[in-house]
């Protein structure tokens, strides 16, 4: 095994724990019954896309290089918050119940909202005045 940086791994772990706790909290507070729009997953994925766009742009274009910010915020926090696997399971459940319109709408809205969120976050960072 190649050498690894324990501090970088710790950053991913801490960020992932925070993101996962946020997602589980959202899923608990805003639980939806089967056959309905899965708001908790949708919100978590769109917010995660926004945060990833924001953090990536800010870290690459506005802040000094750091070994731990991207693993903490991008890989950890956003990786723990977003959940493509849960989205897939929800879609399979919708398909089993023949909710084809819900599947199509959920897929289209998730991809579109995620792209819009990244675009808005990136634009927000780039429009902000650079302090010197």
C-alpha positions in Angstrom: 0.0 0.0 0.0 1.3 3.4 -0.9 1.8 5.9 1.9 -1.1 7.9 3.1 -1.6 11.0 5.1 -3.5 10.3 8.3 -4.6 13.9 8.6 -6.1 13.8 5.2 -8.0 10.6 6.1 -9.1 12.2 9.3 -10.4 15.2 7.3 -12.5 12.9 5.1 -13.8 11.0 8.1 -14.8 14.1 10.0 -16.4 15.7 6.9 -18.2 12.5 6.0 -19.5 12.0 9.5 -20.9 15.6 9.5 -22.5 15.2 6.0 -24.0 11.8 6.9 -25.4 13.1 10.1 -27.0 16.0 8.2 -28.5 13.7 5.6 -29.9 11.3 8.3 -31.3 14.2 10.2 -33.1 15.5 7.1 -34.4 12.0 6.3 -35.7 11.7 9.8 -37.4 15.1 10.0 -38.8 15.1 6.4 -39.6 11.4 5.8 -42.0 10.8 3.0 -44.1 7.7 2.4 -43.4 5.3 -0.5 -45.0 6.4 -3.8 -44.4 10.1 -3.1 -41.6 12.5 -4.0 -38.5 11.6 -2.0 -37.9 15.1 -0.7 -35.1 14.3 1.8 -32.9 12.6 -0.8 -33.7 15.3 -3.4 -32.9 18.1 -1.0 -29.7 16.5 0.2 -28.4 15.9 -3.3 -29.2 19.4 -4.6 -27.8 21.1 -1.5 -24.7 18.8 -1.8 -24.3 19.8 -5.4 -24.5 23.5 -4.5 -22.0 23.0 -1.7 -19.6 21.0 -3.9 -19.8 23.7 -6.6 -19.2 26.4 -4.0 -16.4 24.7 -2.1 -14.6 23.5 -5.3 -14.7 26.9 -6.9 -13.7 28.8 -3.8 -10.9 26.4 -2.8 -9.4 26.4 -6.3 -9.9 30.0 -7.3 -10.0 32.1 -4.1 -8.1 30.4 -1.2 -4.5 29.3 -0.8 -3.8 25.7 -1.6 -4.6 23.4 1.4 -4.1 19.6 1.8 -7.1 19.2 4.0 -9.9 21.6 2.9 -10.9 19.6 -0.2 -10.9 16.2 1.6 -12.9 17.7 4.5 -15.5 19.6 2.5 -15.6 18.0 -0.9 -14.9 14.3 -0.4 -16.1 14.1 3.2 -19.0 16.6 3.8 -20.5 16.6 0.3 -19.8 12.9 -0.1 -21.6 12.1 3.1 -24.5 14.4 2.5 -25.3 13.3 -1.1 -26.6 9.9 -1.8 -26.8 8.5 -5.3 -27.3 5.0 -3.9 -30.4 6.0 -2.0 -31.7 7.7 -5.1 -31.3 4.5 -7.0 -33.1 2.4 -4.4 -36.0 5.0 -4.4 -36.2 4.8 -8.2 -36.3 1.0 -8.1 -39.2 1.2 -5.5 -41.0 3.6 -7.8 -40.6 1.3 -10.8 -41.9 -1.7 -8.8 -45.0 0.3 -8.0 -45.3 1.4 -11.7 -44.9 5.1 -10.8 -43.2 5.8 -14.1 -44.1 9.5 -14.3 -42.6 10.0 -10.8 -39.4 8.2 -11.9 -39.1 10.4 -15.0 -39.8 13.6 -13.0 -37.5 12.7 -10.2 -34.6 11.8 -12.5 -35.0 14.9 -14.6 -35.5 17.2 -11.7 -32.5 15.8 -9.7 -30.1 16.1 -12.6 -31.4 19.6 -13.7 -31.5 21.0 -10.1 -28.0 19.6 -9.3 -26.6 21.2 -12.4 -28.3 24.5 -11.7 -27.1 24.4 -8.1 -23.5 23.9 -9.2 -23.8 26.7 -11.7 -25.3 29.1 -9.2 -22.7 28.3 -6.5 -19.8 28.7 -8.9 -21.2 32.0 -10.1 -21.7 33.2 -6.6 -18.1 32.6 -5.7 -16.8 34.2 -9.0 -19.0 37.3 -8.5 -17.9 37.9 -5.0 -15.3 40.6 -4.5 -11.8 39.3 -3.8 -10.4 40.8 -0.6 -6.7 41.6 -0.6 
